[in-house]
């Protein structure tokens, strides 16, 4: 894919930047390093992932509409991590888990079914 950024000022003046190419690849939750179970979930969602270094992490859950529903920030040691997130208060549907660390962001998708 190619894109070109265009800045438009309040007075309507425009500045075009050089065209850039990007490679878009869809990663599965396994590729992103996140394992979710059970999927579909009903009461609790178990989130497993690896941290290469100790530090602060933020776990967020978003609805399919992009609404942030749950945010949890934790300090974790390096190594294999396992979190249990209560999801019984969320309605049936599709959701996204986003984990942010100092190294970047990983995203995985899951479903709540009852």
N, C-alpha and C positions, 0 to 999 in steps of 0.2 A: 504494500500500500504506500501511497505517497500523500503527503499533506503539506500545506503551505499556511503558515500563520500570518494573519493580517491584523494589525493593531488599528483600531478606529478610535480616535480621540473624540471628546465631547463636541469639538467644533467641526467634526466631520472629516478631518484630515486622516489619510490612511497611510500606513507604512507596511509594505509587503516584505516578508522575510524569505530567505532562500528555501526552496522546496526540499523536504527531507523524506527519506524512505524509512519505513518501519516494517518489521516482521510481526505478524499477529499469530500467536499460537494459543489454542485453548488447552489449558492444563486440567487434568482430572484432579480430584482431591488427593489421590494417591501421589500424583506428580508434585502437588503442592506441599506434600509432607504431612497432611492432616488425615487422620482416620476418624470417622464419625460412626458411632453405633449406639443403639440400634438405628437403622435408617430404613423405614420410617420410625420415628420416636413417638412416645406418647406422654411419659412422665418425666424422664430424665434423658439428656443427651450426653453421652460420653465422648469427649474430645481428646484425642491423643496426637501428640506431635513431639518433635525433637528440637531442643534448644542447643545450639552449638556453644553458646556462652551465657553465663548468668546475667540477669538483668530484668528490667521492667517489661511486661507484656500487657497488651490490651486485647481482650476478647469481646467482640461485638456481634450481636445477632440482628439481622435486618430482615424485614418482611419483603415479599416479592415486589412491593411498591417502593422499596428503598427507605422505608421508615426504620430508624434505629430503635430497637425495642429493648435490648439489654446491653449494658456496658459493664465490664469488670476489668479493673487494672490490678495486676498482681506483680510481686517480685518473686522470681523463680531462679533456682540454681540451674546450671547447665545439665543436659541429659534428657532422657525420655520423660515427657510430661503427660499427665492424665487429669482432666478436669471433668466434673460431673455438674452439668447445668440443668436446673429445673426448668422444664418447658411445659408443665401441665397447665399453666395459666395462659398459654398461647393457643389461639384457634387452629384448627386443621388448616394445612396449607404448606406452601414451599417457602423455605427460608435460606438465608446465607449466613455462614459463620466467617468472620474476618478476624484473623489473628495478626496483630502488629507487634513486631519486635524491633530491636536495634538494627537487625539485618534486613528487614523488609516486611512485606505483607503477604500473607497466604490466605486464600479464600477457598471455601468448600460449601457445597449445597446439601440440604437435607429436607425431609418432609416430616410433618406431624400428621399422624393419622390415628383415629380412635375407633 
